[in-house]
C-alpha cells in the first residue's frame, strides 16, 4: 500500500469515527433531554443529599462513641497544626531578631 493510500485510509477512518461520535452524542442528548428525566433526577438528587447527611450524622455519633476522630475532626486538627506552625515561625523570626540585636549590643 502506498503512502498516499494510507493517508487516504486514515482520513476516511477519522471521518467515519467523527460521524459516529456525532451520532452517538446526538442519541445521548435525545435520551436525556426529557423533562420527566430531569425532574426525576432532581428529586433523586435531593433525596440522596438528605440521605448522605443522615449517614454522616450517624457516623459522627458512632465514631464519637468509639473514640475515633471523624473526617471533620482531622480537618480541624490539620487547620490548627497549620496555625501553630505559622505562630512558631513568627516566634522563631522574633527570637532570631532579638539574638541579632543582642549580638550587635555585645559587639558594638
VONUKOL-872703 format. One record per atom (N, C-alpha, C): y, z, x. Coordinates in steps of 0.02 Angstrom, whole numbers, plus 50000, padded with zeros to 5 digits. Layout:
YZX ...
***
This chain:
499415000050043 500005000050000 500625000050045 501064995650031 501664995150071 502155000850055 502625001650101 503115007050093 503525006150029 503724999950014 504124998649953 503735000349890 503074998649891 502665000249833 502605007749823 502545011449879 502505018749875 503145021649846 503715019149869 504365021449845 504425020149770 504225014149748 504255012449678 503785016949637 503195018249664 502715022649630 503005029649621 503295032349674 503605039049671 504185039149621 504575033849620 505125033449572 504865033349500 504325029649489 504035029249422 503745035949401 503415039449448 503135046049433 503695050949418 504235050649457 504805055049447 505115053849378 505205047649360 505505045949296 505055048249238 504405047149245 503935049349193 503945056949187 503965060349243 503995067749241 504625070149208 505185066949223 505825068749192 505805067849117 505515062249094 505475060949023 505015066148988 504455067749019 504005072748991 504355079548988 504715081249040 505075087649041 505585087948984 505955082548974 506445082348919 506115083148851 505555079748842 505195080248779 504935087348767 504665090448818 504415097348812 504995102048797 505555101348831 506135105548819 506385104748747 506425098548724 506635097348655 506155100448605 505505099848617 505005102848573 505085110448571 505185113548628 505285120848631 505905122748592 506455119148602 507065120648565 506965120048490 506595114848469 506465114048397 506045119748370 505575122148409 505135127548386 505495134248379 505975135648425 506305142148423 506985141948388 507185136248365 507845135548334 507785136248258 507495141948236 507425143348165 507745150148151 508115150448097 508485156548080 508005162448070 507445161348037 506975166748025 506685169448090 506565165148138 506305167348202 506815171748239 507445169648237 507975173448269 508065180248235 508055180348168 508125186648132 507535191248146 506945188548147 506345192548161 506365195348232 506575191348279 506625193648348 507155199148354 507705198548317 508225203548318 507965210248291 507605209948236 507325216048207 506815219148254 506385214948282 505875217448329 506205220448390 506745217448414 507095220048472 507385226848459 507685227748400 507965234348382 507415239548378 506855237748348 506285242348343 506025244148412 505975239148456 505735240248524 506195245048562 506855244148556 507335248548589 507255255648565 507195256448499 507095263148470 506445266248496 505925262348496 505275264748519 505305266848593 505625262948634 505685264548706 506085270948717 506615271948678 507005278148684 506575284148665 506155283448612 505705288948593 505205290348649 504925285148677 504435285948731 504765289348791 505365287248810 505705290348867 505855297648853 506055299148792 506195306048773 505565310348779 505015307848751 504375311548754 504135312348827 504215307148866 504025307548937 504445312748974 505085312948957 505525317948988 505285325048973 505095326248910 504835332848892 504185334348928 503745329448930 503105330348964 503195331749038 503625327849071 503735328749142 504055335549156 504495337749111 504815344249119 504285349749117 503825349349070 503305354449064 502815354249123 502725348349152 502285347749210 502655348949275 503295350349271 503725351649330 503725345649377 503785339649348 503815333449386 504495330349371 504865328149423 505525325149410 505465318449374 505935317349329 505955310949293 506345305849335 506365299749310 506745294449344 507485296349347 507745299249293 508445301349292 508575306949342 508095311549348 508165316949397 508205314149468 507765309549483 507755306549550 508405302749563 508655299149512 509285295549519 509865300349532 509875305849495 510405310849505 510375313849575 509775315249598 509695318049665 509925313049717 509765306749707 509995301549754 510755301249758 511085301749700 511815301649699 512105307749735 511795313549723 512025319749756 511925319249832 511375316449854 511255315649925 511785311149957 511965305749923 512495301349949 513165305049953 513315309049903 513935312949904 513935317949962 513365321249973 513315326050029 513395322450095 513075316650102 513145312850165 513865310950179 514235308850127 514935307150135 515345313250157 515205318950126 515565325050145 515405327250215 514775326650235 514575328450304 514915323850354 514965317450338 515315312750382 516045314650390 516375316750334 517075318850338 517145325050382 516705329850372 516725336050412 516605334450485 516135329950499 515995328050568 516605324850600 516945320550563 517555317350589 518095322650603 518165327650559 518655332950570 518475337150631 517825338650640 517615342550698 517755338750762 517615332350762 517755328350822 518495328050837 518905327550785 519625327550794 519865334250823 519605339750795 519785346350821 519555347250893 518955344850908 518695345350977 519145341551025 519385335651004 519825331651046 520485335351057 520755338551004 521375342251011 521295348251058 520725351751052 520585357451097 520535355051168 520195349451180 520135346751247 520825344651274 521255341851231 521925339851252 522335346051271 522255351451233 522615357651249 522385360651314 521725360351328 521455362951391 521705358951450 521745352451442 521935348051497 522685347251505 523065348651456 523745346751460 524235351951451 
***
